[in-house]
Amino acid sequence: MTFTGATIIPPGMFADLVSYIERGEIKPLVAATYPLEKLRDAQEEFLAKRHVGNIVIEVR
């Protein structure tokens, strides 16, 4: 088995990714969404390592 990674993202890749999301072609996996006021709760969930996906903090 071979794992290959890179720390340099080719130009335009992030913009392409955002456009795929906006068109609904791919959907990020979101484990939970918290308002900024519940940041402590979000951090506790993150540290518990029981989630699958991203934890989103809403800033309004």
mmCIF file of the N, C-alpha and C atoms, coordinates in Angstrom:
data_MODEL
# 
_entry.id   MODEL 
# 
loop_
_atom_site.group_PDB 
_atom_site.id 
_atom_site.type_symbol 
_atom_site.label_atom_id 
_atom_site.label_alt_id 
_atom_site.label_comp_id 
_atom_site.label_asym_id 
_atom_site.label_entity_id 
_atom_site.label_seq_id 
_atom_site.pdbx_PDB_ins_code 
_atom_site.Cartn_x 
_atom_site.Cartn_y 
_atom_site.Cartn_z 
_atom_site.occupancy 
_atom_site.B_iso_or_equiv 
_atom_site.pdbx_formal_charge 
_atom_site.auth_seq_id 
_atom_site.auth_comp_id 
_atom_site.auth_asym_id 
_atom_site.auth_atom_id 
_atom_site.pdbx_PDB_model_num 
ATOM 1   N N  . MET A 1 1  ? 0.845   -1.164 0.000  1.00 0.00 ? 1  MET A N  1 
ATOM 2   C CA . MET A 1 1  ? 0.000   0.000  0.000  1.00 0.00 ? 1  MET A CA 1 
ATOM 3   C C  . MET A 1 1  ? 0.893   1.229  0.000  1.00 0.00 ? 1  MET A C  1 
ATOM 4   N N  . THR A 1 2  ? 0.497   2.239  -0.757 1.00 0.00 ? 2  THR A N  1 
ATOM 5   C CA . THR A 1 2  ? 1.255   3.481  -0.845 1.00 0.00 ? 2  THR A CA 1 
ATOM 6   C C  . THR A 1 2  ? 0.355   4.652  -0.482 1.00 0.00 ? 2  THR A C  1 
ATOM 7   N N  . PHE A 1 3  ? 0.838   5.499  0.389  1.00 0.00 ? 3  PHE A N  1 
ATOM 8   C CA . PHE A 1 3  ? 0.150   6.729  0.734  1.00 0.00 ? 3  PHE A CA 1 
ATOM 9   C C  . PHE A 1 3  ? 0.968   7.884  0.204  1.00 0.00 ? 3  PHE A C  1 
ATOM 10  N N  . THR A 1 4  ? 0.324   8.785  -0.499 1.00 0.00 ? 4  THR A N  1 
ATOM 11  C CA . THR A 1 4  ? 1.002   9.941  -1.055 1.00 0.00 ? 4  THR A CA 1 
ATOM 12  C C  . THR A 1 4  ? 0.283   11.189 -0.580 1.00 0.00 ? 4  THR A C  1 
ATOM 13  N N  . GLY A 1 5  ? 1.027   12.181 -0.152 1.00 0.00 ? 5  GLY A N  1 
ATOM 14  C CA . GLY A 1 5  ? 0.420   13.424 0.313  1.00 0.00 ? 5  GLY A CA 1 
ATOM 15  C C  . GLY A 1 5  ? 1.195   14.609 -0.197 1.00 0.00 ? 5  GLY A C  1 
ATOM 16  N N  . ALA A 1 6  ? 0.604   15.765 -0.051 1.00 0.00 ? 6  ALA A N  1 
ATOM 17  C CA . ALA A 1 6  ? 1.265   16.994 -0.473 1.00 0.00 ? 6  ALA A CA 1 
ATOM 18  C C  . ALA A 1 6  ? 0.837   18.127 0.438  1.00 0.00 ? 6  ALA A C  1 
ATOM 19  N N  . THR A 1 7  ? 1.738   19.030 0.692  1.00 0.00 ? 7  THR A N  1 
ATOM 20  C CA . THR A 1 7  ? 1.399   20.192 1.501  1.00 0.00 ? 7  THR A CA 1 
ATOM 21  C C  . THR A 1 7  ? 1.194   21.422 0.635  1.00 0.00 ? 7  THR A C  1 
ATOM 22  N N  . ILE A 1 8  ? 1.431   21.293 -0.651 1.00 0.00 ? 8  ILE A N  1 
ATOM 23  C CA . ILE A 1 8  ? 1.250   22.404 -1.575 1.00 0.00 ? 8  ILE A CA 1 
ATOM 24  C C  . ILE A 1 8  ? 0.026   22.110 -2.431 1.00 0.00 ? 8  ILE A C  1 
ATOM 25  N N  . ILE A 1 9  ? -0.940  23.003 -2.372 1.00 0.00 ? 9  ILE A N  1 
ATOM 26  C CA . ILE A 1 9  ? -2.173  22.826 -3.136 1.00 0.00 ? 9  ILE A CA 1 
ATOM 27  C C  . ILE A 1 9  ? -2.018  23.556 -4.466 1.00 0.00 ? 9  ILE A C  1 
ATOM 28  N N  . PRO A 1 10 ? -2.288  22.873 -5.569 1.00 0.00 ? 10 PRO A N  1 
ATOM 29  C CA . PRO A 1 10 ? -2.172  23.531 -6.875 1.00 0.00 ? 10 PRO A CA 1 
ATOM 30  C C  . PRO A 1 10 ? -3.107  24.747 -6.969 1.00 0.00 ? 10 PRO A C  1 
ATOM 31  N N  . PRO A 1 11 ? -2.699  25.773 -7.693 1.00 0.00 ? 11 PRO A N  1 
ATOM 32  C CA . PRO A 1 11 ? -3.538  26.968 -7.851 1.00 0.00 ? 11 PRO A CA 1 
ATOM 33  C C  . PRO A 1 11 ? -4.924  26.596 -8.383 1.00 0.00 ? 11 PRO A C  1 
ATOM 34  N N  . GLY A 1 12 ? -5.939  27.201 -7.815 1.00 0.00 ? 12 GLY A N  1 
ATOM 35  C CA . GLY A 1 12 ? -7.296  26.965 -8.293 1.00 0.00 ? 12 GLY A CA 1 
ATOM 36  C C  . GLY A 1 12 ? -8.009  25.795 -7.658 1.00 0.00 ? 12 GLY A C  1 
ATOM 37  N N  . MET A 1 13 ? -7.300  24.933 -6.939 1.00 0.00 ? 13 MET A N  1 
ATOM 38  C CA . MET A 1 13 ? -7.938  23.742 -6.389 1.00 0.00 ? 13 MET A CA 1 
ATOM 39  C C  . MET A 1 13 ? -9.012  24.099 -5.355 1.00 0.00 ? 13 MET A C  1 
ATOM 40  N N  . PHE A 1 14 ? -8.728  25.058 -4.473 1.00 0.00 ? 14 PHE A N  1 
ATOM 41  C CA . PHE A 1 14 ? -9.712  25.428 -3.463 1.00 0.00 ? 14 PHE A CA 1 
ATOM 42  C C  . PHE A 1 14 ? -10.954 26.021 -4.120 1.00 0.00 ? 14 PHE A C  1 
ATOM 43  N N  . ALA A 1 15 ? -10.765 26.876 -5.110 1.00 0.00 ? 15 ALA A N  1 
ATOM 44  C CA . ALA A 1 15 ? -11.901 27.462 -5.836 1.00 0.00 ? 15 ALA A CA 1 
ATOM 45  C C  . ALA A 1 15 ? -12.723 26.372 -6.513 1.00 0.00 ? 15 ALA A C  1 
ATOM 46  N N  . ASP A 1 16 ? -12.064 25.375 -7.094 1.00 0.00 ? 16 ASP A N  1 
ATOM 47  C CA . ASP A 1 16 ? -12.773 24.248 -7.708 1.00 0.00 ? 16 ASP A CA 1 
ATOM 48  C C  . ASP A 1 16 ? -13.594 23.494 -6.671 1.00 0.00 ? 16 ASP A C  1 
ATOM 49  N N  . LEU A 1 17 ? -12.996 23.244 -5.518 1.00 0.00 ? 17 LEU A N  1 
ATOM 50  C CA . LEU A 1 17 ? -13.685 22.525 -4.453 1.00 0.00 ? 17 LEU A CA 1 
ATOM 51  C C  . LEU A 1 17 ? -14.934 23.280 -4.008 1.00 0.00 ? 17 LEU A C  1 
ATOM 52  N N  . VAL A 1 18 ? -14.800 24.576 -3.809 1.00 0.00 ? 18 VAL A N  1 
ATOM 53  C CA . VAL A 1 18 ? -15.951 25.390 -3.402 1.00 0.00 ? 18 VAL A CA 1 
ATOM 54  C C  . VAL A 1 18 ? -17.039 25.337 -4.465 1.00 0.00 ? 18 VAL A C  1 
ATOM 55  N N  . SER A 1 19 ? -16.677 25.390 -5.719 1.00 0.00 ? 19 SER A N  1 
ATOM 56  C CA . SER A 1 19 ? -17.689 25.354 -6.779 1.00 0.00 ? 19 SER A CA 1 
ATOM 57  C C  . SER A 1 19 ? -18.411 24.002 -6.807 1.00 0.00 ? 19 SER A C  1 
ATOM 58  N N  . TYR A 1 20 ? -17.718 22.897 -6.544 1.00 0.00 ? 20 TYR A N  1 
ATOM 59  C CA . TYR A 1 20 ? -18.374 21.591 -6.471 1.00 0.00 ? 20 TYR A CA 1 
ATOM 60  C C  . TYR A 1 20 ? -19.394 21.567 -5.334 1.00 0.00 ? 20 TYR A C  1 
ATOM 61  N N  . ILE A 1 21 ? -19.015 22.150 -4.198 1.00 0.00 ? 21 ILE A N  1 
ATOM 62  C CA . ILE A 1 21 ? -19.925 22.209 -3.041 1.00 0.00 ? 21 ILE A CA 1 
ATOM 63  C C  . ILE A 1 21 ? -21.132 23.067 -3.370 1.00 0.00 ? 21 ILE A C  1 
ATOM 64  N N  . GLU A 1 22 ? -20.906 24.236 -3.959 1.00 0.00 ? 22 GLU A N  1 
ATOM 65  C CA . GLU A 1 22 ? -22.003 25.146 -4.296 1.00 0.00 ? 22 GLU A CA 1 
ATOM 66  C C  . GLU A 1 22 ? -22.979 24.522 -5.287 1.00 0.00 ? 22 GLU A C  1 
ATOM 67  N N  . ARG A 1 23 ? -22.499 23.708 -6.209 1.00 0.00 ? 23 ARG A N  1 
ATOM 68  C CA . ARG A 1 23 ? -23.365 23.042 -7.195 1.00 0.00 ? 23 ARG A CA 1 
ATOM 69  C C  . ARG A 1 23 ? -24.008 21.779 -6.639 1.00 0.00 ? 23 ARG A C  1 
ATOM 70  N N  . GLY A 1 24 ? -23.635 21.400 -5.418 1.00 0.00 ? 24 GLY A N  1 
ATOM 71  C CA . GLY A 1 24 ? -24.202 20.208 -4.808 1.00 0.00 ? 24 GLY A CA 1 
ATOM 72  C C  . GLY A 1 24 ? -23.614 18.908 -5.336 1.00 0.00 ? 24 GLY A C  1 
ATOM 73  N N  . GLU A 1 25 ? -22.481 18.990 -6.019 1.00 0.00 ? 25 GLU A N  1 
ATOM 74  C CA . GLU A 1 25 ? -21.846 17.793 -6.568 1.00 0.00 ? 25 GLU A CA 1 
ATOM 75  C C  . GLU A 1 25 ? -21.149 16.984 -5.484 1.00 0.00 ? 25 GLU A C  1 
ATOM 76  N N  . ILE A 1 26 ? -20.675 17.650 -4.455 1.00 0.00 ? 26 ILE A N  1 
ATOM 77  C CA . ILE A 1 26 ? -20.128 16.974 -3.284 1.00 0.00 ? 26 ILE A CA 1 
ATOM 78  C C  . ILE A 1 26 ? -20.663 17.687 -2.049 1.00 0.00 ? 26 ILE A C  1 
ATOM 79  N N  . LYS A 1 27 ? -20.749 16.951 -0.963 1.00 0.00 ? 27 LYS A N  1 
ATOM 80  C CA . LYS A 1 27 ? -21.261 17.527 0.269  1.00 0.00 ? 27 LYS A CA 1 
ATOM 81  C C  . LYS A 1 27 ? -20.297 17.192 1.400  1.00 0.00 ? 27 LYS A C  1 
ATOM 82  N N  . PRO A 1 28 ? -19.763 18.228 2.069  1.00 0.00 ? 28 PRO A N  1 
ATOM 83  C CA . PRO A 1 28 ? -18.859 17.973 3.192  1.00 0.00 ? 28 PRO A CA 1 
ATOM 84  C C  . PRO A 1 28 ? -19.598 17.219 4.304  1.00 0.00 ? 28 PRO A C  1 
ATOM 85  N N  . LEU A 1 29 ? -18.907 16.347 4.991  1.00 0.00 ? 29 LEU A N  1 
ATOM 86  C CA . LEU A 1 29 ? -19.488 15.609 6.104  1.00 0.00 ? 29 LEU A CA 1 
ATOM 87  C C  . LEU A 1 29 ? -19.404 16.470 7.356  1.00 0.00 ? 29 LEU A C  1 
ATOM 88  N N  . VAL A 1 30 ? -20.558 16.859 7.873  1.00 0.00 ? 30 VAL A N  1 
ATOM 89  C CA . VAL A 1 30 ? -20.626 17.712 9.056  1.00 0.00 ? 30 VAL A CA 1 
ATOM 90  C C  . VAL A 1 30 ? -21.187 16.899 10.213 1.00 0.00 ? 30 VAL A C  1 
ATOM 91  N N  . ALA A 1 31 ? -20.413 16.771 11.275 1.00 0.00 ? 31 ALA A N  1 
ATOM 92  C CA . ALA A 1 31 ? -20.837 16.021 12.450 1.00 0.00 ? 31 ALA A CA 1 
ATOM 93  C C  . ALA A 1 31 ? -21.780 16.838 13.313 1.00 0.00 ? 31 ALA A C  1 
ATOM 94  N N  . ALA A 1 32 ? -21.503 18.137 13.446 1.00 0.00 ? 32 ALA A N  1 
ATOM 95  C CA . ALA A 1 32 ? -22.316 18.996 14.302 1.00 0.00 ? 32 ALA A CA 1 
ATOM 96  C C  . ALA A 1 32 ? -22.036 20.448 13.960 1.00 0.00 ? 32 ALA A C  1 
ATOM 97  N N  . THR A 1 33 ? -23.017 21.285 14.277 1.00 0.00 ? 33 THR A N  1 
ATOM 98  C CA . THR A 1 33 ? -22.885 22.729 14.096 1.00 0.00 ? 33 THR A CA 1 
ATOM 99  C C  . THR A 1 33 ? -23.222 23.403 15.420 1.00 0.00 ? 33 THR A C  1 
ATOM 100 N N  . TYR A 1 34 ? -22.358 24.330 15.829 1.00 0.00 ? 34 TYR A N  1 
ATOM 101 C CA . TYR A 1 34 ? -22.541 25.044 17.092 1.00 0.00 ? 34 TYR A CA 1 
ATOM 102 C C  . TYR A 1 34 ? -22.495 26.543 16.846 1.00 0.00 ? 34 TYR A C  1 
ATOM 103 N N  . PRO A 1 35 ? -23.325 27.301 17.573 1.00 0.00 ? 35 PRO A N  1 
ATOM 104 C CA . PRO A 1 35 ? -23.155 28.755 17.524 1.00 0.00 ? 35 PRO A CA 1 
ATOM 105 C C  . PRO A 1 35 ? -21.891 29.124 18.304 1.00 0.00 ? 35 PRO A C  1 
ATOM 106 N N  . LEU A 1 36 ? -21.333 30.266 17.999 1.00 0.00 ? 36 LEU A N  1 
ATOM 107 C CA . LEU A 1 36 ? -20.101 30.695 18.658 1.00 0.00 ? 36 LEU A CA 1 
ATOM 108 C C  . LEU A 1 36 ? -20.237 30.676 20.177 1.00 0.00 ? 36 LEU A C  1 
ATOM 109 N N  . GLU A 1 37 ? -21.431 30.985 20.679 1.00 0.00 ? 37 GLU A N  1 
ATOM 110 C CA . GLU A 1 37 ? -21.656 31.006 22.127 1.00 0.00 ? 37 GLU A CA 1 
ATOM 111 C C  . GLU A 1 37 ? -21.462 29.633 22.780 1.00 0.00 ? 37 GLU A C  1 
ATOM 112 N N  . LYS A 1 38 ? -21.519 28.559 21.978 1.00 0.00 ? 38 LYS A N  1 
ATOM 113 C CA . LYS A 1 38 ? -21.366 27.191 22.488 1.00 0.00 ? 38 LYS A CA 1 
ATOM 114 C C  . LYS A 1 38 ? -20.002 26.601 22.110 1.00 0.00 ? 38 LYS A C  1 
ATOM 115 N N  . LEU A 1 39 ? -19.020 27.472 21.924 1.00 0.00 ? 39 LEU A N  1 
ATOM 116 C CA . LEU A 1 39 ? -17.684 27.024 21.519 1.00 0.00 ? 39 LEU A CA 1 
ATOM 117 C C  . LEU A 1 39 ? -17.106 26.002 22.497 1.00 0.00 ? 39 LEU A C  1 
ATOM 118 N N  . ARG A 1 40 ? -17.326 26.198 23.780 1.00 0.00 ? 40 ARG A N  1 
ATOM 119 C CA . ARG A 1 40 ? -16.809 25.251 24.777 1.00 0.00 ? 40 ARG A CA 1 
ATOM 120 C C  . ARG A 1 40 ? -17.398 23.847 24.544 1.00 0.00 ? 40 ARG A C  1 
ATOM 121 N N  . ASP A 1 41 ? -18.703 23.774 24.259 1.00 0.00 ? 41 ASP A N  1 
ATOM 122 C CA . ASP A 1 41 ? -19.339 22.487 23.986 1.00 0.00 ? 41 ASP A CA 1 
ATOM 123 C C  . ASP A 1 41 ? -18.750 21.833 22.737 1.00 0.00 ? 41 ASP A C  1 
ATOM 124 N N  . ALA A 1 42 ? -18.513 22.652 21.718 1.00 0.00 ? 42 ALA A N  1 
ATOM 125 C CA . ALA A 1 42 ? -17.925 22.131 20.483 1.00 0.00 ? 42 ALA A CA 1 
ATOM 126 C C  . ALA A 1 42 ? -16.523 21.580 20.740 1.00 0.00 ? 42 ALA A C  1 
ATOM 127 N N  . GLN A 1 43 ? -15.748 22.288 21.534 1.00 0.00 ? 43 GLN A N  1 
ATOM 128 C CA . GLN A 1 43 ? -14.388 21.833 21.860 1.00 0.00 ? 43 GLN A CA 1 
ATOM 129 C C  . GLN A 1 43 ? -14.434 20.525 22.637 1.00 0.00 ? 43 GLN A C  1 
ATOM 130 N N  . GLU A 1 44 ? -15.370 20.408 23.561 1.00 0.00 ? 44 GLU A N  1 
ATOM 131 C CA . GLU A 1 44 ? -15.499 19.158 24.322 1.00 0.00 ? 44 GLU A CA 1 
ATOM 132 C C  . GLU A 1 44 ? -15.852 17.994 23.409 1.00 0.00 ? 44 GLU A C  1 
ATOM 133 N N  . GLU A 1 45 ? -16.770 18.226 22.460 1.00 0.00 ? 45 GLU A N  1 
ATOM 134 C CA . GLU A 1 45 ? -17.114 17.159 21.508 1.00 0.00 ? 45 GLU A CA 1 
ATOM 135 C C  . GLU A 1 45 ? -15.906 16.782 20.660 1.00 0.00 ? 45 GLU A C  1 
ATOM 136 N N  . PHE A 1 46 ? -15.173 17.783 20.209 1.00 0.00 ? 46 PHE A N  1 
ATOM 137 C CA . PHE A 1 46 ? -13.979 17.521 19.403 1.00 0.00 ? 46 PHE A CA 1 
ATOM 138 C C  . PHE A 1 46 ? -12.962 16.688 20.182 1.00 0.00 ? 46 PHE A C  1 
ATOM 139 N N  . LEU A 1 47 ? -12.717 17.062 21.410 1.00 0.00 ? 47 LEU A N  1 
ATOM 140 C CA . LEU A 1 47 ? -11.726 16.350 22.223 1.00 0.00 ? 47 LEU A CA 1 
ATOM 141 C C  . LEU A 1 47 ? -12.167 14.933 22.585 1.00 0.00 ? 47 LEU A C  1 
ATOM 142 N N  . ALA A 1 48 ? -13.477 14.685 22.630 1.00 0.00 ? 48 ALA A N  1 
ATOM 143 C CA . ALA A 1 48 ? -13.984 13.341 22.942 1.00 0.00 ? 48 ALA A CA 1 
ATOM 144 C C  . ALA A 1 48 ? -13.694 12.356 21.806 1.00 0.00 ? 48 ALA A C  1 
ATOM 145 N N  . LYS A 1 49 ? -13.470 12.861 20.603 1.00 0.00 ? 49 LYS A N  1 
ATOM 146 C CA . LYS A 1 49 ? -13.109 12.025 19.436 1.00 0.00 ? 49 LYS A CA 1 
ATOM 147 C C  . LYS A 1 49 ? -14.148 10.950 19.124 1.00 0.00 ? 49 LYS A C  1 
ATOM 148 N N  . ARG A 1 50 ? -15.439 11.253 19.347 1.00 0.00 ? 50 ARG A N  1 
ATOM 149 C CA . ARG A 1 50 ? -16.494 10.296 19.011 1.00 0.00 ? 50 ARG A CA 1 
ATOM 150 C C  . ARG A 1 50 ? -17.241 10.703 17.746 1.00 0.00 ? 50 ARG A C  1 
ATOM 151 N N  . HIS A 1 51 ? -16.857 11.811 17.145 1.00 0.00 ? 51 HIS A N  1 
ATOM 152 C CA . HIS A 1 51 ? -17.583 12.322 15.980 1.00 0.00 ? 51 HIS A CA 1 
ATOM 153 C C  . HIS A 1 51 ? -16.951 11.834 14.678 1.00 0.00 ? 51 HIS A C  1 
ATOM 154 N N  . VAL A 1 52 ? -17.760 11.860 13.635 1.00 0.00 ? 52 VAL A N  1 
ATOM 155 C CA . VAL A 1 52 ? -17.283 11.581 12.280 1.00 0.00 ? 52 VAL A CA 1 
ATOM 156 C C  . VAL A 1 52 ? -17.653 12.798 11.436 1.00 0.00 ? 52 VAL A C  1 
ATOM 157 N N  . GLY A 1 53 ? -16.683 13.428 10.849 1.00 0.00 ? 53 GLY A N  1 
ATOM 158 C CA . GLY A 1 53 ? -16.934 14.620 10.059 1.00 0.00 ? 53 GLY A CA 1 
ATOM 159 C C  . GLY A 1 53 ? -16.411 15.859 10.758 1.00 0.00 ? 53 GLY A C  1 
ATOM 160 N N  . ASN A 1 54 ? -16.770 16.993 10.212 1.00 0.00 ? 54 ASN A N  1 
ATOM 161 C CA . ASN A 1 54 ? -16.295 18.278 10.727 1.00 0.00 ? 54 ASN A CA 1 
ATOM 162 C C  . ASN A 1 54 ? -17.255 18.838 11.770 1.00 0.00 ? 54 ASN A C  1 
ATOM 163 N N  . ILE A 1 55 ? -16.715 19.604 12.680 1.00 0.00 ? 55 ILE A N  1 
ATOM 164 C CA . ILE A 1 55 ? -17.513 20.342 13.640 1.00 0.00 ? 55 ILE A CA 1 
ATOM 165 C C  . ILE A 1 55 ? -17.445 21.809 13.203 1.00 0.00 ? 55 ILE A C  1 
ATOM 166 N N  . VAL A 1 56 ? -18.616 22.388 12.966 1.00 0.00 ? 56 VAL A N  1 
ATOM 167 C CA . VAL A 1 56 ? -18.704 23.736 12.414 1.00 0.00 ? 56 VAL A CA 1 
ATOM 168 C C  . VAL A 1 56 ? -19.104 24.717 13.513 1.00 0.00 ? 56 VAL A C  1 
ATOM 169 N N  . ILE A 1 57 ? -18.450 25.876 13.532 1.00 0.00 ? 57 ILE A N  1 
ATOM 170 C CA . ILE A 1 57 ? -18.792 26.954 14.451 1.00 0.00 ? 57 ILE A CA 1 
ATOM 171 C C  . ILE A 1 57 ? -19.407 28.069 13.614 1.00 0.00 ? 57 ILE A C  1 
ATOM 172 N N  . GLU A 1 58 ? -20.647 28.437 13.951 1.00 0.00 ? 58 GLU A N  1 
ATOM 173 C CA . GLU A 1 58 ? -21.321 29.520 13.223 1.00 0.00 ? 58 GLU A CA 1 
ATOM 174 C C  . GLU A 1 58 ? -20.996 30.855 13.878 1.00 0.00 ? 58 GLU A C  1 
ATOM 175 N N  . VAL A 1 59 ? -20.508 31.785 13.070 1.00 0.00 ? 59 VAL A N  1 
ATOM 176 C CA . VAL A 1 59 ? -20.202 33.135 13.532 1.00 0.00 ? 59 VAL A CA 1 
ATOM 177 C C  . VAL A 1 59 ? -21.183 34.052 12.825 1.00 0.00 ? 59 VAL A C  1 
ATOM 178 N N  . ARG A 1 60 ? -22.015 34.719 13.585 1.00 0.00 ? 60 ARG A N  1 
ATOM 179 C CA . ARG A 1 60 ? -23.042 35.576 12.958 1.00 0.00 ? 60 ARG A CA 1 
ATOM 180 C C  . ARG A 1 60 ? -22.735 37.019 13.188 1.00 0.00 ? 60 ARG A C  1 
# 
